[in-house]
Amino acid sequence: MYVPAAARRLRPRSLRGKLTALAALIAAGVFSTTSTLILSTVPGNLREAVESRAELVARRVASDARVGRLPRTLRLTTVPKRSFLVQVVDRDGRVVAGSEGMLARGRIAAFAPAEYEQIATREIELPGVAHKNDNDYLVVALRVRSSEGDRLVYTAANMSDVNRGLMWLNLLVYGGTPFAVSMVALVAWFTVGATLRPVRRIRRELEEISGQNLSRRVPVPAGGDEIARLAETTNATLERLERSAEAQRRFVADASHELRSPISALQTQLEVDGAYPDETDWPEANGRALRATRRLAAIVEELLMLARLDAGAGGPARRVVDVSRLAAEQIERRTNPRVHVQGDLAGSAPVLGSPVQLDRLLTNLLDNAVRHASERVDLEVEADGAQVLVTVTDDGDGIAAEDRERVFERFTRLAAGRRLDRGGSGLGLPLAREIAAAHGGTLEVAEHGPGARFVLCLPQAREES
């Protein structure tokens, strides 16, 4: 729906303004509806009440007139004297009876009902009867037959008090309604402002938090309400961002260091070989350069795969992979004469995932085991219907309890690893755990001796019916 630009500018933009405007609109609707009901019912009810009392007085006087017991001076004992005036007029218009002060005065009104025992009502002014500004009267006329002839009974009820009350009612409605709406809007403004004050503090704190300093936290207001839970969630998010940023900084620093060393060595060797070409054994130099290049390629490949997994873009494809078959292919490729890889494989161990990533996972685990083993590595694959369990065990020196989690940190290499393989990158085991996590599984170092045992647990794929 198209909204004119002028109307859009008039709309409040802040939540405080919107809630205040909403409260004012609701209050205006409620008060307007209530005022309309009051003004449409109260004035009529008041006039009906006065008219009923005046008619009651007229009928009482008419009852006395019918039986000929009407005194000349009427004593009004059940109604206030100043509020009600009574006259009885004969057919010639002479006042034959009346309340105090009404005998010497001319007839109150000249109108009369057309039939006997009928009521006629009019609102008129009677100057000089009451005090100034109290001359408004509601006059009730009743025609009645008496033993002395036809009579007209006039009862005049003072309407000044009623009109004064209606005037104050109008002032209250038309003046009080805007005041009440303004008070509701004012209360809503300050209440919403007080409620949103913690949000403003949170916003100011977030504005001052930068990517270089994620250690700050937003204030958590007391009370445990929705704003407090929002602040707690924000702090939890900031804590995760801080850990992620710190891990990224460490990763970049470690990656730079790991890449700098082989690149510098390769560059130095090529510069020396180029400076003394006649003294260089070029086949040997080519072999060294090729080995350095392969190491760089392996590091870059592992870094790229880790980056894809970190970004959530390396999730496994929806494909059933037989881990037993992958393990058998790994054993066939192992030709290291120093270490024998022995397999104990289940007939079938299906999992849902990426064959390339799972093969890389097994490669990293077996490479690590062969590197540290003395003579033998055992590879076991079990499937129990709910999960696939892969165990890689070597007979090397093992891993100390305090280092069993550190080996899964990127670029972390224990002293034994650096001694056995100077060209390692420290990314194999972290990448293996990331691949396991991407497939909904776990990779842990189990208690074992002698040697080390890695246990991979993956959810088994359901067989399609």
Backbone torsions as a table, in degrees:
resi	resn	phi	psi	omega
1	MET	NA	132.9	-178.6
2	TYR	-74.8	132.1	176.5
3	VAL	-119.3	123.9	179.9
4	PRO	-57.4	153.0	-178.6
5	ALA	-62.3	-37.9	179.9
6	ALA	-63.1	-39.6	178.4
7	ALA	-67.7	-37.0	178.9
8	ARG	-65.4	-35.4	179.3
9	ARG	-68.7	-29.8	-179.8
10	LEU	-77.1	-19.5	-179.5
11	ARG	-69.9	135.3	176.1
12	PRO	-68.2	139.3	-177.7
13	ARG	-94.6	-33.2	-177.7
14	SER	-79.7	154.3	176.6
15	LEU	-63.1	-36.1	178.5
16	ARG	-62.0	-45.5	178.9
17	GLY	-65.9	-40.2	-179.7
18	LYS	-64.3	-44.7	-179.7
19	LEU	-67.5	-37.5	177.3
20	THR	-64.2	-44.8	178.4
21	ALA	-62.5	-40.0	178.4
22	LEU	-63.5	-44.2	178.6
23	ALA	-63.0	-40.5	179.0
24	ALA	-65.0	-40.7	178.9
25	LEU	-64.7	-43.0	178.6
26	ILE	-63.3	-45.1	179.1
27	ALA	-62.1	-41.9	178.9
28	ALA	-62.3	-41.0	178.0
29	GLY	-63.8	-43.7	-179.0
30	VAL	-65.7	-48.6	-178.2
31	PHE	-66.2	-37.4	179.2
32	SER	-65.2	-43.4	178.7
33	THR	-62.8	-44.6	179.7
34	THR	-63.6	-43.8	180.0
35	SER	-63.0	-40.2	179.1
36	THR	-62.7	-42.9	178.1
37	LEU	-63.9	-41.2	-179.2
38	ILE	-65.0	-47.9	-177.0
39	LEU	-69.3	-22.9	179.5
40	SER	-87.5	-13.3	-176.4
41	THR	-118.5	-41.7	-172.4
42	VAL	-64.0	-50.5	-178.9
43	PRO	-56.9	-44.8	179.4
44	GLY	-62.9	-40.7	179.7
45	ASN	-64.9	-39.9	179.5
46	LEU	-64.5	-44.7	179.7
47	ARG	-64.5	-39.2	178.0
48	GLU	-63.7	-38.2	179.2
49	ALA	-65.2	-43.2	179.5
50	VAL	-65.7	-42.7	179.8
51	GLU	-63.0	-38.6	179.3
52	SER	-64.1	-41.3	179.4
53	ARG	-68.4	-39.3	178.5
54	ALA	-64.8	-40.5	177.9
55	GLU	-65.0	-37.3	178.5
56	LEU	-62.9	-42.8	178.4
57	VAL	-63.6	-42.9	-179.6
58	ALA	-61.9	-40.1	-178.3
59	ARG	-71.2	-33.3	176.9
60	ARG	-65.5	-44.4	178.4
61	VAL	-64.9	-40.7	179.1
62	ALA	-62.4	-35.1	179.0
63	SER	-63.5	-40.8	177.5
64	ASP	-68.5	-35.3	-179.5
65	ALA	-67.2	-34.8	-178.4
66	ARG	-62.8	-39.2	-174.9
67	VAL	-94.3	4.7	176.8
68	GLY	74.5	24.6	180.0
69	ARG	-111.2	31.4	-175.7
70	LEU	-87.8	112.8	177.0
71	PRO	-72.0	160.1	-179.6
72	ARG	-69.9	-40.5	177.0
73	THR	-104.0	115.9	-176.9
74	LEU	-84.7	132.2	178.0
75	ARG	-100.9	112.8	178.8
76	LEU	-93.9	106.6	-175.7
77	THR	-102.2	-17.9	-174.9
78	THR	-102.5	-4.6	-179.5
79	VAL	-133.9	156.2	177.1
80	PRO	-64.0	136.1	-175.4
81	LYS	-65.7	-39.8	-177.4
82	ARG	-74.7	-19.7	-177.1
83	SER	-87.5	-25.8	-177.0
84	PHE	-128.7	130.5	175.7
85	LEU	-118.8	139.8	-175.5
86	VAL	-130.7	137.1	172.4
87	GLN	-136.8	144.4	172.5
88	VAL	-117.5	123.0	-173.5
89	VAL	-118.9	136.7	177.0
90	ASP	-82.2	-176.2	-175.0
91	ARG	-69.9	-16.1	178.5
92	ASP	-91.1	-1.0	177.6
93	GLY	90.2	7.6	179.0
94	ARG	-85.7	142.3	177.7
95	VAL	-80.8	113.1	-177.6
96	VAL	-100.7	-15.9	177.3
97	ALA	-158.6	154.4	179.0
98	GLY	-171.5	165.6	176.4
99	SER	-74.9	175.6	-174.5
100	GLU	-56.3	125.3	177.8
101	GLY	87.2	-3.2	-174.8
102	MET	-103.5	-5.3	179.5
103	LEU	-75.1	-38.8	-175.6
104	ALA	-82.6	-5.2	-176.5
105	ARG	-102.0	155.1	178.1
106	GLY	-65.3	170.0	-176.8
107	ARG	-59.6	147.0	-176.1
108	ILE	-64.8	-47.1	-176.1
109	ALA	-144.6	163.1	-178.5
110	ALA	-107.9	-7.6	-179.3
111	PHE	-81.0	158.9	-178.5
112	ALA	-152.9	149.0	176.5
113	PRO	-68.9	153.8	-176.4
114	ALA	-75.1	-31.6	-175.3
115	GLU	-118.4	161.0	175.4
116	TYR	-68.6	148.5	177.1
117	GLU	63.5	13.0	174.8
118	GLN	-96.3	156.6	-179.5
119	ILE	-109.3	132.8	171.5
120	ALA	-122.2	138.1	-173.5
121	THR	-131.2	136.1	174.1
122	ARG	-145.3	151.7	176.1
123	GLU	-106.7	118.6	-174.8
124	ILE	-135.2	173.1	174.7
125	GLU	-103.5	139.6	178.0
126	LEU	-123.4	84.8	-177.9
127	PRO	-62.7	144.1	175.1
128	GLY	79.2	0.0	-179.7
129	VAL	-86.1	-44.3	-177.6
130	ALA	-121.8	-167.7	-179.9
131	HIS	-69.5	169.0	179.2
132	LYS	-59.3	141.8	-179.8
133	ASN	67.7	9.6	177.4
134	ASP	-118.8	36.6	-173.6
135	ASN	-99.0	4.8	179.6
136	ASP	-85.5	123.5	-177.9
137	TYR	-132.8	148.1	171.4
138	LEU	-103.2	114.6	-173.7
139	VAL	-103.8	130.2	177.8
140	VAL	-112.3	126.6	-179.8
141	ALA	-113.5	136.5	-178.4
142	LEU	-135.2	123.6	177.8
143	ARG	-91.8	132.2	-175.7
144	VAL	-143.4	148.8	174.5
145	ARG	-93.0	138.0	177.3
146	SER	-132.0	173.0	178.4
147	SER	-67.4	-18.4	-179.2
148	GLU	-102.4	8.6	179.7
149	GLY	114.9	-177.8	-179.2
150	ASP	-68.9	143.4	178.3
151	ARG	-134.1	149.0	172.6
152	LEU	-115.0	123.1	178.7
153	VAL	-102.1	120.9	177.3
154	TYR	-110.4	127.8	174.3
155	THR	-121.5	120.6	-179.1
156	ALA	-108.2	120.5	179.0
157	ALA	-103.9	128.3	-179.1
158	ASN	-67.9	122.5	-179.2
159	MET	-98.9	5.3	-175.5
160	SER	-63.2	-43.7	180.0
161	ASP	-64.5	-39.9	178.7
162	VAL	-64.7	-45.4	-179.7
163	ASN	-64.8	-36.8	178.1
164	ARG	-66.0	-41.0	177.4
165	GLY	-64.2	-39.6	177.6
166	LEU	-66.8	-34.5	177.0
167	MET	-62.9	-45.8	177.1
168	TRP	-65.3	-34.3	177.3
169	LEU	-64.3	-42.3	177.5
170	ASN	-63.9	-41.6	177.7
171	LEU	-62.3	-40.4	-179.8
172	LEU	-65.7	-41.2	-177.9
173	VAL	-70.2	-52.7	-173.4
174	TYR	-78.7	-25.9	176.8
175	GLY	-97.3	-34.6	-177.2
176	GLY	-76.7	-31.9	-179.5
177	THR	-61.6	-50.2	176.2
178	PRO	-60.6	-37.5	178.8
179	PHE	-64.3	-43.8	179.9
180	ALA	-64.5	-41.7	177.8
181	VAL	-62.7	-40.8	178.3
182	SER	-63.7	-39.8	178.5
183	MET	-66.1	-40.6	177.3
184	VAL	-62.0	-44.0	178.9
185	ALA	-63.3	-39.3	179.5
186	LEU	-65.5	-45.0	178.4
187	VAL	-63.1	-42.7	178.6
188	ALA	-62.7	-40.6	-179.8
189	TRP	-59.4	-50.1	-177.9
190	PHE	-72.4	-34.9	179.6
191	THR	-66.7	-47.6	178.7
192	VAL	-64.1	-38.2	177.6
193	GLY	-61.2	-43.4	178.0
194	ALA	-65.9	-36.3	179.4
195	THR	-67.9	-38.5	-176.7
196	LEU	-87.7	-1.8	-179.9
197	ARG	-58.8	-42.6	175.4
198	PRO	-61.6	-32.6	178.8
199	VAL	-65.3	-38.9	177.7
200	ARG	-64.7	-39.1	177.3
201	ARG	-64.5	-40.3	178.1
202	ILE	-63.3	-42.9	-179.6
203	ARG	-63.4	-43.6	179.2
204	ARG	-62.1	-39.5	179.4
205	GLU	-66.3	-41.5	179.6
206	LEU	-65.2	-34.3	178.7
207	GLU	-64.0	-28.5	-177.8
208	GLU	-89.4	-8.5	179.4
209	ILE	-85.0	126.8	-179.4
210	SER	-118.2	170.3	179.3
211	GLY	-66.3	-19.1	179.2
212	GLN	-83.8	-17.6	-179.0
213	ASN	-141.0	93.4	179.1
214	LEU	-101.2	14.5	-176.9
215	SER	-83.1	-15.0	-179.3
216	ARG	-75.9	154.6	-179.6
217	ARG	-131.1	152.5	179.2
218	VAL	-80.9	151.1	178.8
219	PRO	-70.0	140.7	178.7
220	VAL	-103.2	112.9	-179.6
221	PRO	-68.8	155.2	178.1
222	ALA	-76.5	158.9	176.0
223	GLY	116.0	-24.7	178.5
224	GLY	68.5	25.5	180.0
225	ASP	-85.2	-168.4	-177.1
226	GLU	-62.7	-35.9	179.5
227	ILE	-68.1	-38.3	177.0
228	ALA	-63.8	-41.4	178.2
229	ARG	-67.5	-33.8	175.2
230	LEU	-62.7	-43.6	178.9
231	ALA	-63.9	-40.8	178.7
232	GLU	-64.2	-41.6	177.7
233	THR	-64.2	-39.7	178.1
234	THR	-62.7	-43.4	178.8
235	ASN	-64.6	-38.4	176.9
236	ALA	-63.6	-40.2	177.6
237	THR	-64.7	-41.8	178.0
238	LEU	-63.2	-37.1	178.7
239	GLU	-65.4	-41.3	177.3
240	ARG	-65.6	-40.8	178.0
241	LEU	-63.0	-38.7	179.0
242	GLU	-64.2	-44.5	178.7
243	ARG	-63.8	-41.5	-179.5
244	SER	-65.3	-43.4	179.4
245	ALA	-64.3	-40.3	178.7
246	GLU	-65.2	-41.5	177.4
247	ALA	-63.7	-38.1	179.1
248	GLN	-65.9	-41.6	178.4
249	ARG	-63.4	-42.8	178.3
250	ARG	-64.2	-40.8	-178.8
251	PHE	-62.3	-45.0	179.8
252	VAL	-63.6	-42.7	179.9
253	ALA	-64.4	-45.2	-179.4
254	ASP	-66.9	-40.4	179.5
255	ALA	-63.4	-41.6	178.1
256	SER	-61.4	-41.0	180.0
257	HIS	-66.9	-44.1	-177.8
258	GLU	-66.7	-35.3	179.3
259	LEU	-78.7	-31.3	-177.1
260	ARG	-65.4	-39.4	-175.5
261	SER	-62.8	-53.9	179.3
262	PRO	-66.7	-34.0	178.5
263	ILE	-65.5	-43.5	179.0
264	SER	-63.9	-42.6	179.6
265	ALA	-63.3	-43.5	178.8
266	LEU	-63.9	-42.8	179.9
267	GLN	-63.7	-43.9	-179.9
268	THR	-62.7	-45.3	-178.8
269	GLN	-62.4	-42.7	179.5
270	LEU	-66.0	-36.7	177.9
271	GLU	-65.9	-41.4	178.4
272	VAL	-65.0	-45.1	179.3
273	ASP	-62.7	-37.4	179.2
274	GLY	-70.9	-30.5	179.5
275	ALA	-73.8	-29.5	-179.4
276	TYR	-127.0	69.8	-175.8
277	PRO	-66.2	-30.0	-178.0
278	ASP	-75.7	-23.8	-177.8
279	GLU	-98.4	3.1	-175.5
280	THR	-94.8	134.5	172.0
281	ASP	-85.2	95.8	-171.0
282	TRP	-65.4	-37.7	174.4
283	PRO	-60.4	-41.1	178.3
284	GLU	-67.9	-40.6	178.0
285	ALA	-62.2	-40.6	178.0
286	ASN	-62.8	-38.6	178.6
287	GLY	-65.2	-43.0	178.2
288	ARG	-63.3	-42.9	179.1
289	ALA	-64.4	-38.2	179.5
290	LEU	-65.7	-40.5	178.8
291	ARG	-65.7	-41.4	178.6
292	ALA	-64.6	-38.9	179.2
293	THR	-66.5	-40.0	178.2
294	ARG	-64.0	-39.1	178.6
295	ARG	-64.6	-42.6	177.3
296	LEU	-61.6	-43.1	179.2
297	ALA	-61.6	-40.5	179.2
298	ALA	-64.7	-42.7	179.6
299	ILE	-63.7	-44.9	-179.3
300	VAL	-63.6	-40.1	179.7
301	GLU	-62.6	-42.9	179.2
302	GLU	-68.4	-38.3	177.7
303	LEU	-63.2	-42.5	179.5
304	LEU	-64.4	-41.0	179.5
305	MET	-66.9	-40.0	176.8
306	LEU	-63.5	-40.5	179.2
307	ALA	-63.2	-41.7	178.6
308	ARG	-64.7	-40.1	178.5
309	LEU	-66.8	-39.3	178.6
310	ASP	-63.8	-35.8	-178.4
311	ALA	-81.4	-3.3	-179.5
312	GLY	78.7	11.3	-179.0
313	ALA	-98.4	1.3	-177.4
314	GLY	-108.8	25.3	-179.5
315	GLY	-62.4	151.9	-176.8
316	PRO	-67.7	147.0	175.4
317	ALA	-74.1	155.4	-179.6
318	ARG	-80.8	82.7	-177.8
319	ARG	-147.3	137.7	179.3
320	VAL	-81.1	126.5	-178.2
321	VAL	-121.6	133.6	177.4
322	ASP	-89.6	107.6	-178.2
323	VAL	-66.3	-32.9	177.8
324	SER	-61.4	-40.0	178.7
325	ARG	-66.9	-41.7	177.0
326	LEU	-62.2	-39.8	179.5
327	ALA	-65.8	-40.0	178.4
328	ALA	-62.9	-41.2	177.6
329	GLU	-64.8	-35.6	177.1
330	GLN	-63.9	-42.6	-179.6
331	ILE	-64.0	-39.3	179.7
332	GLU	-64.8	-32.3	-178.3
333	ARG	-79.3	-14.5	-176.9
334	ARG	-81.7	112.2	-177.9
335	THR	-121.1	19.1	179.7
336	ASN	-68.4	118.3	-177.3
337	PRO	-70.3	-21.1	-177.3
338	ARG	-77.8	-35.3	-174.1
339	VAL	-122.4	129.6	177.7
340	HIS	-99.9	129.1	178.2
341	VAL	-98.5	116.8	-178.1
342	GLN	-105.3	131.0	-177.7
343	GLY	-110.2	143.3	172.4
344	ASP	-133.3	92.1	-166.4
345	LEU	-112.0	141.8	174.4
346	ALA	-70.7	159.3	-179.2
347	GLY	-62.8	-39.7	179.2
348	SER	-151.7	134.1	179.7
349	ALA	-138.1	77.3	-174.8
350	PRO	-79.0	135.7	171.7
351	VAL	-133.0	161.0	179.4
352	LEU	-100.2	117.7	-178.1
353	GLY	175.5	-158.3	-177.5
354	SER	-100.7	122.0	179.0
355	PRO	-64.0	-34.3	179.9
356	VAL	-66.2	-46.3	-178.8
357	GLN	-68.7	-40.8	179.4
358	LEU	-66.3	-37.4	176.1
359	ASP	-64.5	-38.2	177.7
360	ARG	-66.0	-37.0	177.6
361	LEU	-60.2	-49.9	179.8
362	LEU	-63.9	-37.8	179.1
363	THR	-60.3	-47.0	-178.7
364	ASN	-64.3	-42.3	179.5
365	LEU	-63.6	-45.9	-178.2
366	LEU	-70.3	-38.2	176.4
367	ASP	-59.5	-43.2	179.3
368	ASN	-64.9	-42.6	-179.2
369	ALA	-66.4	-43.7	179.9
370	VAL	-63.6	-36.7	-179.1
371	ARG	-63.6	-35.1	-175.3
372	HIS	-101.6	-9.2	-176.1
373	ALA	-75.2	155.6	175.2
374	SER	-88.2	-50.8	-177.9
375	GLU	-138.9	-23.3	-168.0
376	ARG	-145.6	146.5	173.0
377	VAL	-131.0	129.9	178.8
378	ASP	-105.4	127.4	178.0
379	LEU	-116.7	116.7	-178.6
380	GLU	-120.0	139.6	176.5
381	VAL	-129.6	122.7	179.4
382	GLU	-125.1	148.9	176.2
383	ALA	-136.1	121.8	-177.0
384	ASP	-113.1	14.8	178.9
385	GLY	97.5	-29.7	179.0
386	ALA	-109.1	-31.0	-178.0
387	GLN	-149.5	160.8	175.9
388	VAL	-110.3	126.7	-176.4
389	LEU	-112.7	121.3	178.6
390	VAL	-115.3	125.3	-178.9
391	THR	-121.5	127.5	177.0
392	VAL	-119.3	117.0	-175.1
393	THR	-125.0	133.5	175.8
394	ASP	-118.6	166.8	-179.3
395	ASP	-109.3	34.5	-179.8
396	GLY	-86.5	-151.1	-175.9
397	ASP	-77.2	-16.2	-180.0
398	GLY	85.1	-179.7	-179.1
399	ILE	-125.2	128.1	178.7
400	ALA	-62.6	151.8	-176.0
401	ALA	-58.0	-38.5	-177.5
402	GLU	-73.4	-12.6	-179.2
403	ASP	-104.1	3.6	-173.5
404	ARG	-71.9	-21.3	172.7
405	GLU	-97.0	-29.1	-179.5
406	ARG	-63.2	-30.1	-177.6
407	VAL	-65.7	-16.9	179.0
408	PHE	-93.9	3.2	174.9
409	GLU	-84.1	141.3	-175.0
410	ARG	-66.2	136.4	178.7
411	PHE	66.5	14.2	176.1
412	THR	-89.0	125.2	178.4
413	ARG	-132.6	123.5	178.4
414	LEU	-72.1	166.7	-177.0
415	ALA	-59.8	-40.0	-179.7
416	ALA	-64.1	-38.9	179.9
417	GLY	-65.8	-41.5	178.9
418	ARG	-66.8	-32.6	179.7
419	ARG	-71.6	-39.3	-175.7
420	LEU	-81.8	-29.3	-177.5
421	ASP	-145.9	98.8	-178.4
422	ARG	-72.5	-16.5	-177.3
423	GLY	-94.8	5.2	-179.4
424	GLY	-70.2	161.8	-177.8
425	SER	-110.7	-15.4	-175.9
426	GLY	75.6	20.9	-179.6
427	LEU	-112.7	-9.6	-174.0
428	GLY	-63.7	-53.5	-178.2
429	LEU	-69.4	-41.6	174.9
430	PRO	-58.6	-39.9	178.5
431	LEU	-66.0	-38.3	178.3
432	ALA	-61.7	-42.1	179.4
433	ARG	-67.7	-39.2	178.3
434	GLU	-62.4	-40.5	178.6
435	ILE	-65.0	-40.8	178.2
436	ALA	-61.2	-44.1	179.8
437	ALA	-64.7	-37.5	178.8
438	ALA	-65.2	-22.9	178.1
439	HIS	-97.8	12.9	178.5
440	GLY	76.7	19.5	-177.6
441	GLY	-116.6	-170.6	-179.8
442	THR	-135.3	155.8	175.8
443	LEU	-137.3	120.0	-175.9
444	GLU	-134.4	161.3	171.5
445	VAL	-97.4	119.9	-176.9
446	ALA	-93.5	160.1	176.2
447	GLU	-68.1	125.7	-178.7
448	HIS	-163.4	152.1	175.6
449	GLY	-165.6	142.4	-3.8
450	PRO	-78.5	165.5	-179.9
451	GLY	91.0	-171.8	-178.8
452	ALA	-122.5	149.1	179.1
453	ARG	-131.2	123.1	175.5
454	PHE	-105.1	133.2	-177.1
455	VAL	-118.9	118.4	177.8
456	LEU	-106.5	127.1	179.4
457	CYS	-121.5	122.6	-179.5
458	LEU	-127.0	144.7	176.4
459	PRO	-69.2	132.3	-178.6
460	GLN	-77.1	141.6	179.8
461	ALA	-74.9	141.9	176.8
462	ARG	-76.1	139.9	178.1
463	GLU	-73.0	131.2	180.0
464	GLU	-74.0	131.9	-179.5
465	SER	-84.5	NA	NA
